[in-house]
């Protein structure tokens, strides 16, 4: 699959069942899906792998083995770091979360997210289509 992949998409998601769902949805696309299960892994993969797009959950652990603190929206911290890093600042980021408050939407937008998707409202194939639309604008 990697040989046919024209662009790499990074999914930062800690829920194994959702990771499997998105891997299945992207399997028939022309994209290579990389997965990180925490913020530090996501930052490293984004910096080192020529990623074209990031799908970012907001409620993720900071690092391997860390407990998730729901009051800390670590994904927003990662989004801010991605947008400040010269290597990753131009990578479009779509937040992919179940947080649906105006404050969270505003925060994602102010940090530079290009879209804000509520997981419960989108089928995985619709996420693939949204990713394709964002990448075609680049």
N, CA, C and O of each residue as an XYZ file, in Angstrom:
552
protein
N       0.809     -1.190      0.000
C       0.000      0.000      0.000
C       0.855      1.257      0.000
O       0.529      2.216     -0.699
N       1.926      1.278      0.755
C       2.747      2.483      0.865
C       3.284      2.925     -0.494
O       3.451      4.121     -0.732
N       3.551      1.990     -1.371
C       4.116      2.356     -2.673
C       3.132      3.142     -3.528
O       3.545      3.972     -4.337
N       1.829      2.893     -3.360
C       0.855      3.630     -4.157
C       0.442      4.943     -3.499
O      -0.208      5.780     -4.125
N       0.823      5.118     -2.235
C       0.398      6.297     -1.493
C       1.087      7.554     -2.021
O       2.314      7.639     -2.070
N       0.272      8.515     -2.411
C       0.840      9.766     -2.892
C       1.069     10.735     -1.735
O       1.992     11.547     -1.786
N       0.251     10.660     -0.707
C       0.375     11.562      0.428
C       0.160     10.787      1.718
O      -0.563      9.791      1.765
N       0.816     11.282      2.766
C       0.684     10.653      4.078
C      -0.237     11.492      4.949
O      -0.123     12.715      5.019
N      -1.151     10.795      5.608
C      -2.053     11.422      6.558
C      -1.738     10.851      7.927
O      -1.623      9.637      8.094
N      -1.602     11.732      8.902
C      -1.327     11.321     10.272
C      -2.609     11.392     11.085
O      -3.242     12.444     11.172
N      -2.986     10.272     11.676
C      -4.112     10.202     12.599
C      -3.546     10.158     14.012
O      -2.772      9.259     14.342
N      -3.926     11.121     14.848
C      -3.524     11.119     16.253
C      -4.781     10.786     17.054
O      -5.637     11.640     17.283
N      -4.869      9.529     17.471
C      -6.072      8.987     18.113
C      -5.646      7.881     19.071
O      -4.849      7.018     18.701
N      -6.161      7.893     20.285
C      -5.752      6.905     21.279
C      -6.731      5.749     21.449
O      -6.410      4.781     22.138
N      -7.897      5.819     20.852
C      -8.901      4.766     21.004
C      -8.688      3.678     19.943
O      -8.921      3.926     18.760
N      -8.248      2.475     20.347
C      -7.919      1.425     19.370
C      -9.040      1.086     18.387
O      -8.768      0.842     17.212
N     -10.290      1.067     18.844
C     -11.381      0.719     17.925
C     -11.550      1.793     16.851
O     -11.863      1.477     15.703
N     -11.347      3.062     17.216
C     -11.445      4.134     16.225
C     -10.258      4.103     15.263
O     -10.414      4.353     14.068
N      -9.086      3.799     15.783
C      -7.910      3.666     14.916
C      -8.183      2.591     13.863
O      -7.911      2.796     12.680
N      -8.714      1.459     14.289
C      -9.016      0.367     13.346
C     -10.045      0.794     12.307
O      -9.915      0.470     11.127
N     -11.059      1.516     12.745
C     -12.090      2.000     11.820
C     -11.505      2.917     10.757
O     -11.805      2.772      9.571
N     -10.670      3.864     11.181
C     -10.085      4.802     10.223
C      -9.046      4.119      9.336
O      -8.908      4.474      8.166
N      -8.323      3.155      9.874
C      -7.380      2.400      9.032
C      -8.147      1.671      7.933
O      -7.715      1.658      6.781
N      -9.266      1.075      8.278
C     -10.080      0.379      7.273
C     -10.615      1.368      6.236
O     -10.634      1.064      5.043
N     -11.045      2.532      6.677
C     -11.602      3.525      5.750
C     -10.549      4.057      4.787
O     -10.853      4.324      3.624
N      -9.320      4.214      5.256
C      -8.254      4.745      4.402
C      -7.570      3.665      3.574
O      -6.819      3.980      2.652
N      -7.817      2.407      3.884
C      -7.139      1.305      3.199
C      -7.325      1.353      1.684
O      -6.393      1.045      0.941
N      -8.504      1.731      1.218
C      -8.779      1.754     -0.223
C      -8.536      3.123     -0.857
O      -8.893      3.350     -2.013
N      -7.934      4.022     -0.103
C      -7.637      5.339     -0.656
C      -6.213      5.342     -1.208
O      -5.494      4.347     -1.117
N      -5.828      6.458     -1.771
C      -4.456      6.591     -2.266
C      -3.529      7.150     -1.200
O      -2.372      7.459     -1.487
N      -4.021      7.286      0.028
C      -3.237      7.865      1.102
C      -2.653      6.793      2.011
O      -3.245      5.733      2.212
N      -1.490      7.092      2.548
C      -0.894      6.239      3.564
C      -1.279      6.824      4.916
O      -1.030      8.002      5.172
N      -1.881      6.020      5.782
C      -2.300      6.495      7.094
C      -1.269      6.096      8.137
O      -1.017      4.912      8.360
N      -0.675      7.104      8.774
C       0.222      6.889      9.905
C      -0.591      7.123     11.170
O      -1.519      7.932     11.168
N      -0.251      6.424     12.249
C      -1.025      6.548     13.484
C      -0.109      6.826     14.663
O       0.924      6.181     14.844
N      -0.517      7.805     15.458
C       0.114      8.072     16.749
C      -0.989      8.016     17.794
O      -2.112      8.457     17.548
N      -0.667      7.475     18.956
C      -1.679      7.341     20.007
C      -1.521      8.372     21.117
O      -2.235      8.327     22.119
N      -0.582      9.305     20.938
C      -0.391     10.360     21.929
C       0.236     11.578     21.259
O       0.670     11.516     20.108
N       0.278     12.682     21.996
C       0.748     13.955     21.425
C       2.231     13.918     21.067
O       2.613     14.388     19.995
N       3.061     13.376     21.929
C       4.501     13.379     21.620
C       4.802     12.508     20.406
O       5.645     12.868     19.584
N       4.130     11.374     20.281
C       4.303     10.532     19.102
C       3.793     11.212     17.844
O       4.392     11.085     16.776
N       2.681     11.939     17.970
C       2.128     12.666     16.832
C       3.064     13.756     16.345
O       3.254     13.924     15.141
N       3.648     14.496     17.276
C       4.584     15.554     16.896
C       5.788     14.962     16.174
O       6.221     15.480     15.144
N       6.318     13.888     16.712
C       7.486     13.251     16.101
C       7.172     12.742     14.692
O       7.942     12.983     13.762
N       6.050     12.042     14.529
C       5.684     11.538     13.200
C       5.458     12.677     12.213
O       5.857     12.584     11.052
N       4.825     13.742     12.666
C       4.577     14.883     11.777
C       5.882     15.535     11.340
O       6.015     15.946     10.188
N       6.837     15.631     12.245
C       8.109     16.279     11.938
C       8.998     15.435     11.026
O       9.785     15.984     10.254
N       8.884     14.125     11.104
C       9.852     13.248     10.451
C       9.358     12.513      9.213
O      10.144     11.816      8.572
N       8.078     12.643      8.853
C       7.552     11.764      7.817
C       6.919     12.441      6.615
O       6.243     11.769      5.836
N       7.103     13.725      6.430
C       6.532     14.380      5.252
C       5.026     14.253      5.191
O       4.462     13.961      4.137
N       4.381     14.471      6.312
C       2.933     14.335      6.408
C       2.244     15.466      5.647
O       2.688     16.614      5.693
N       1.166     15.140      4.951
C       0.411     16.135      4.186
C      -0.806     16.672      4.927
O      -1.305     17.750      4.606
N      -1.289     15.919      5.924
C      -2.496     16.292      6.658
C      -2.480     15.582      8.002
O      -1.996     14.456      8.117
N      -3.021     16.258      9.029
C      -3.152     15.643     10.352
C      -4.624     15.610     10.726
O      -5.326     16.616     10.626
N      -5.086     14.431     11.163
C      -6.404     14.260     11.769
C      -6.147     14.134     13.261
O      -5.515     13.171     13.695
N      -6.620     15.077     14.049
C      -6.203     15.203     15.438
C      -7.362     15.130     16.410
O      -8.273     15.957     16.379
N      -7.317     14.125     17.277
C      -8.256     14.064     18.387
C      -7.824     15.088     19.428
O      -6.635     15.383     19.543
N      -8.753     15.625     20.172
C      -8.429     16.648     21.160
C      -8.107     16.022     22.523
O      -7.229     16.505     23.238
N      -8.815     14.952     22.875
C      -8.595     14.295     24.159
C      -7.676     13.094     23.938
O      -8.129     11.989     23.639
N      -6.381     13.339     24.091
C      -5.359     12.305     23.915
C      -4.336     12.449     25.042
O      -4.218     13.518     25.640
N      -3.598     11.378     25.332
C      -2.527     11.515     26.328
C      -1.350     12.293     25.753
O      -1.148     12.329     24.539
N      -0.579     12.912     26.633
C       0.608     13.652     26.202
C       1.675     12.700     25.679
O       2.301     12.964     24.653
N       1.883     11.584     26.394
C       2.937     10.644     26.014
C       2.504      9.226     26.354
O       1.511      9.016     27.050
N       3.254      8.268     25.859
C       2.993      6.856     26.115
C       2.902      6.605     27.618
O       3.766      7.037     28.381
N       1.853      5.904     28.034
C       1.710      5.547     29.438
C       1.126      6.625     30.320
O       0.892      6.388     31.505
N       0.881      7.816     29.771
C       0.301      8.905     30.563
C      -1.213      8.732     30.655
O      -1.857      8.275     29.710
N      -1.758      9.097     31.784
C      -3.200      9.059     31.978
C      -3.811     10.271     31.276
O      -3.267     11.374     31.338
N      -4.926     10.057     30.621
C      -5.610     11.162     29.954
C      -6.331     12.001     31.001
O      -7.098     11.475     31.809
N      -6.089     13.279     30.985
C      -6.808     14.209     31.843
C      -7.797     14.958     30.949
O      -7.406     15.794     30.135
N      -9.080     14.645     31.115
C     -10.085     15.198     30.217
C     -10.179     16.712     30.291
O     -10.575     17.355     29.319
N      -9.817     17.293     31.437
C      -9.859     18.747     31.539
C      -8.739     19.391     30.724
O      -8.819     20.565     30.360
N      -7.702     18.613     30.445
C      -6.603     19.122     29.627
C      -6.802     18.625     28.204
O      -6.702     17.428     27.936
N      -7.074     19.518     27.328
C      -7.291     19.150     25.939
C      -5.927     19.151     25.240
O      -5.552     20.099     24.551
N      -5.206     18.050     25.450
C      -3.825     17.919     24.980
C      -3.724     18.086     23.462
O      -2.716     18.580     22.956
N      -4.756     17.681     22.745
C      -4.744     17.851     21.294
C      -4.587     19.310     20.886
O      -3.937     19.605     19.883
N      -5.172     20.219     21.647
C      -5.003     21.640     21.351
C      -3.554     22.059     21.558
O      -3.019     22.854     20.785
N      -2.914     21.527     22.598
C      -1.493     21.825     22.813
C      -0.665     21.347     21.626
O       0.234     22.046     21.157
N      -0.983     20.140     21.146
C      -0.264     19.597     19.989
C      -0.529     20.456     18.756
O       0.399     20.738     17.998
N      -1.750     20.868     18.545
C      -2.077     21.728     17.402
C      -1.244     23.012     17.458
O      -0.696     23.445     16.444
N      -1.154     23.608     18.626
C      -0.337     24.819     18.777
C       1.131     24.570     18.472
O       1.783     25.390     17.825
N       1.654     23.438     18.938
C       3.065     23.110     18.671
C       3.294     22.853     17.188
O       4.311     23.274     16.636
N       2.354     22.163     16.536
C       2.490     21.904     15.099
C       2.533     23.217     14.312
O       3.320     23.356     13.376
N       1.696     24.168     14.690
C       1.602     25.429     13.951
C       2.767     26.373     14.245
O       3.012     27.302     13.475
N       3.488     26.151     15.343
C       4.657     26.982     15.660
C       5.956     26.401     15.110
O       6.944     27.122     14.972
N       5.965     25.114     14.798
C       7.176     24.435     14.334
C       7.368     24.695     12.833
O       6.466     24.411     12.045
N       8.524     25.228     12.428
C       8.771     25.499     11.004
C       8.596     24.257     10.114
O       8.216     24.386      8.950
N       8.865     23.070     10.642
C       8.736     21.840      9.848
C       7.282     21.455      9.603
O       6.978     20.791      8.612
N       6.387     21.861     10.489
C       5.007     21.366     10.417
C       3.951     22.470     10.307
O       2.763     22.172     10.191
N       4.361     23.719     10.340
C       3.382     24.806     10.418
C       2.438     24.889      9.224
O       1.333     25.417      9.353
N       2.848     24.381      8.068
C       1.995     24.453      6.882
C       1.157     23.204      6.636
O       0.443     23.123      5.636
N       1.237     22.236      7.536
C       0.427     21.019      7.394
C      -0.992     21.332      7.863
O      -1.176     21.766      9.000
N      -2.001     21.122      7.014
C      -3.372     21.350      7.474
C      -3.739     20.331      8.554
O      -3.360     19.162      8.488
N      -4.486     20.809      9.546
C      -4.924     19.959     10.656
C      -6.440     20.018     10.735
O      -7.038     21.094     10.760
N      -7.051     18.834     10.774
C      -8.486     18.705     10.996
C      -8.661     18.103     12.380
O      -8.156     17.014     12.653
N      -9.378     18.808     13.263
C      -9.671     18.195     14.551
C     -10.784     17.188     14.343
O     -11.749     17.435     13.620
N     -10.626     16.052     14.992
C     -11.562     14.939     14.870
C     -11.881     14.521     16.299
O     -11.134     13.758     16.912
N     -12.990     15.023     16.823
C     -13.265     14.907     18.255
C     -14.753     14.717     18.506
O     -15.566     14.834     17.590
N     -15.100     14.427     19.742
C     -16.508     14.420     20.129
C     -16.861     15.621     20.997
O     -17.975     15.711     21.513
N     -15.921     16.539     21.157
C     -16.200     17.774     21.894
C     -16.922     18.732     20.959
O     -16.400     19.090     19.903
N     -18.116     19.142     21.345
C     -18.915     19.964     20.445
C     -19.367     21.256     21.120
O     -20.553     21.586     21.111
N     -18.423     21.980     21.701
C     -18.791     23.261     22.306
C     -18.279     24.401     21.431
O     -17.272     24.249     20.740
N     -18.956     25.522     21.458
C     -18.477     26.687     20.692
C     -17.064     27.097     21.111
O     -16.269     27.528     20.276
N     -16.750     26.963     22.411
C     -15.422     27.326     22.897
C     -14.344     26.440     22.275
O     -13.293     26.930     21.862
N     -14.611     25.130     22.210
C     -13.632     24.213     21.622
C     -13.466     24.478     20.127
O     -12.348     24.451     19.612
N     -14.558     24.731     19.438
C     -14.482     25.043     18.007
C     -13.661     26.317     17.774
O     -12.816     26.374     16.879
N     -13.928     27.333     18.598
C     -13.211     28.595     18.471
C     -11.727     28.400     18.759
O     -10.883     28.953     18.055
N     -11.406     27.625     19.779
C     -10.011     27.386     20.129
C      -9.290     26.682     18.983
O      -8.182     27.070     18.615
N      -9.917     25.645     18.417
C      -9.297     24.916     17.301
C      -9.035     25.860     16.131
O      -7.954     25.845     15.542
N     -10.013     26.665     15.806
C      -9.865     27.611     14.695
C      -8.758     28.627     14.978
O      -7.945     28.925     14.103
N      -8.731     29.152     16.196
C      -7.724     30.164     16.530
C      -6.315     29.584     16.509
O      -5.349     30.310     16.269
N      -6.192     28.292     16.757
C      -4.881     27.637     16.718
C      -4.471     27.217     15.304
O      -3.327     26.824     15.078
N      -5.404     27.300     14.359
C      -5.047     27.018     12.975
C      -5.651     25.774     12.350
O      -5.257     25.394     11.247
N      -6.597     25.127     13.020
C      -7.255     23.963     12.407
C      -8.070     24.414     11.196
O      -8.719     25.459     11.230
N      -8.030     23.618     10.125
C      -8.772     23.967      8.912
C     -10.213     23.468      8.939
O     -11.052     23.938      8.171
N     -10.501     22.509      9.832
C     -11.855     21.985      9.947
C     -12.012     21.378     11.329
O     -11.024     21.082     12.001
N     -13.254     21.192     11.751
C     -13.575     20.661     13.070
C     -14.683     19.640     12.876
O     -15.837     20.005     12.652
N     -14.339     18.374     12.959
C     -15.304     17.308     12.727
C     -15.665     16.615     14.034
O     -14.792     16.281     14.835
N     -16.953     16.405     14.237
C     -17.431     15.654     15.390
C     -17.502     14.184     14.980
O     -18.259     13.826     14.079
N     -16.721     13.339     15.636
C     -16.622     11.919     15.259
C     -17.987     11.257     15.123
O     -18.233     10.513     14.173
N     -18.867     11.530     16.072
C     -20.173     10.870     16.078
C     -21.040     11.265     14.890
O     -22.002     10.566     14.571
N     -20.714     12.374     14.231
C     -21.528     12.868     13.120
C     -21.005     12.484     11.740
O     -21.647     12.777     10.733
N     -19.844     11.829     11.684
C     -19.229     11.514     10.400
C     -18.851     10.048     10.323
O     -18.206      9.517     11.227
N     -19.250      9.400      9.248
C     -18.770      8.047      8.986
C     -17.298      8.133      8.594
O     -16.860      9.148      8.054
N     -16.537      7.084      8.859
C     -15.122      7.112      8.465
C     -14.911      7.449      6.991
O     -13.968      8.166      6.656
N     -15.776      6.944      6.100
C     -15.596      7.251      4.678
C     -15.819      8.739      4.410
O     -15.236      9.290      3.475
N     -16.656      9.398      5.219
C     -16.856     10.836      5.074
C     -15.616     11.607      5.550
O     -15.299     12.673      5.023
N     -14.931     11.059      6.543
C     -13.682     11.666      7.001
C     -12.636     11.573      5.887
O     -11.889     12.521      5.646
N     -12.592     10.429      5.214
C     -11.678     10.264      4.078
C     -11.998     11.308      3.008
O     -11.086     11.935      2.469
N     -13.265     11.499      2.700
C     -13.671     12.490      1.690
C     -13.303     13.911      2.112
O     -12.866     14.707      1.282
N     -13.473     14.232      3.384
C     -13.100     15.555      3.884
C     -11.595     15.751      3.768
O     -11.132     16.814      3.355
N     -10.835     14.730      4.131
C      -9.375     14.804      4.008
C      -8.986     15.042      2.549
O      -8.112     15.859      2.260
N      -9.631     14.335      1.645
C      -9.342     14.492      0.211
C      -9.615     15.920     -0.241
O      -8.821     16.500     -0.981
N     -10.741     16.492      0.202
C     -11.078     17.874     -0.184
C     -10.025     18.858      0.325
O      -9.607     19.761     -0.400
N      -9.601     18.673      1.577
C      -8.590     19.590      2.138
C      -7.270     19.451      1.374
O      -6.626     20.452      1.059
N      -6.875     18.226      1.079
C      -5.624     18.013      0.369
C      -5.679     18.533     -1.066
O      -4.661     18.980     -1.594
N      -6.829     18.484     -1.695
C      -6.961     19.003     -3.061
C      -6.904     20.527     -3.117
O      -6.656     21.098     -4.178
N      -7.135     21.192     -1.975
C      -7.033     22.644     -1.917
C      -5.593     23.097     -1.800
O      -5.260     24.231     -2.147
N      -4.726     22.195     -1.304
C      -3.317     22.565     -1.068
C      -2.602     22.855     -2.364
O      -1.415     23.181     -2.355
